[in-house]
Amino acid sequence: MEIWNCGQRQYVKLDTLARYFHVGSKPIGEDACAGATFAEQWDAGGAEREKAIAYLKNDIAMTAGVAKALAVI
């Protein structure tokens, strides 16, 4: 985010950058995990924890995609 913002303090969301660079997006829908419900889904275990894990994996993939697009990695 610091590289994208060129030192500015107003940060852009990871989802916004990922969509801009066509490297993914946050999951949507009833079956998706969201940042606001992550802890609950993690603590619930089972299928709910699997949704939380998928959410984390997606965030990592988006972060890596954005970093590659910005030639950071």
N, C-alpha and C positions, 0 to 999 in steps of 0.2 A: 504494500500500500504506500509506503514511503517513496518508493521509486515512481509509482504511477502519479502520485500527488506532487512530485517535484518540490518537496519541502513544505507544502501547504498543510494546514491543520485540518482541513475538511476532508474526511475520509469517505471513500466510496465503498459500497458493500461488495463483498466477495461475489455474491450472486450477480451483481450488475457487471462487474468486470468479466466474469466467466461467460456471461451471455454475450458481451461485446466481442470477446475473442473467440466465441463459438467453441468453448471448451467445457461446456456443461452448464448446469443450473441447479438450484436448490430443488429437492423433491417437493411435489405438491400432492394434495389429495388426502383422503381419510387414512390411507395406509402408510403415509409418510410420517417420519419423525420431524419435529421442528425444534429449534434451539430452546424454545420456551417449555417444551415438554420432555426434553432430553433426559433429565435426571429421573423423572417419573418412569419413563419407559425403560431406562437402564435398571432402575431398582426393581421393576416388575419382573424382570427375568424372562425366560422363554422367548416367545415370538416377539414380544415388545422389545426385549433387549436386542434381538437381531435387527429390528428396525433402527435402533439407536446406533448399532455398529455400522449399518449401511449408510446412515447419515454421516458418521465420521469418515468413512471411506470416501464418500462423495466429496466432502469438504477437502480432504487431502488431494484427491484427483483434481478438483477445481483449482486449488492453490498451486499445484505443480503445473497445470496447464497455463495458468496466468503467468507464472514465473518463466516458463519456456517462451511464451509469447512476448514477454518483456526482455528476453535474452538474459535473464538473471541466472538461470541454470542451463 
